Amino acid sequence: MPSSRTPGRVGLALRPTLIAGASLGLVACNQTIPAQVSLAVPESRAIAAVEPRYQALPNERFPIPAVHSSELEPKFARQRVRYETRHPPGTVIVDPDAKFLYLVEEGGYAMRYGVGVGREGFGWSGTATIERKAQWPTWTPPTEMIKRQPELKRYASGMRPGTDNPLGARALYLFQNGRDTLYRLHGTNDPSSIGQDVSSGCVRLLNQDVIDLYQRIPTGSKVVVLPHGRRA
């Protein structure tokens, strides 16, 4: 996550046990630096295999490769769906069981995105506010992570932005009661991680999707992360 000293820890802990636990500050969006993902495909099938919403974005600060249909389950593709909830339009709701993020819209609809969420032992739930948005953020591993993985010491002053940065193309910073929770909604260049329990707490979206979400919601937006086994 950007120049902020912590990667994605979406610690929206409504439950006291989550805040009381020493886990705050101990997790990060990724525990290893992902290798650059190659999305190259034969030119003969590139056009047919790429949906318009997942075309390459060559004009970004760091060009983003296309995501091909074989790399993403259709249900996790960005789409408008019927969605009934008591939360008002503009609210972001994350369902970690279904691996979906919903942006609530008017009239009983929502824009739905496939996401990767925290793996076992890094679950969280609660309500937060997006207090900061960043394009191509810097990622700085927390001290606790560097202690566990000394090879990350070279990033103690921050990992430069880029497609192989754990935060991807955009990051949305979650705050609770005016304090940074250390959790983020952020991008990834790894389509295989969408629909999986893979992170250390953060919520990851495809770079194309996090750019779309970033453009739709302002700072101050409400984010609700549902507990496991519960619907909005």
Secondary structure, 3 states (H helix, E strand, C coil): CCCCCCCCCCCCCCCHHHHHCCCCCCCCCCCCCCCCCCCCCCHHHHHHHCCHHHCCECCCCCCECCCCHHHCCHHHCCEEEECCCCCCCCCEEEECCCCEEEEECHHHEEEEEECEEECCCCCCCEEEEEEEEEECCCECCCHHHHHHCHHHHHHCCCECCCCCCCCCCEEEEEEECCEEEEEEEEEECCHHHCCCEEECCCEEEEHHHHHHHHHHCCCCCEEEECCCCCCC
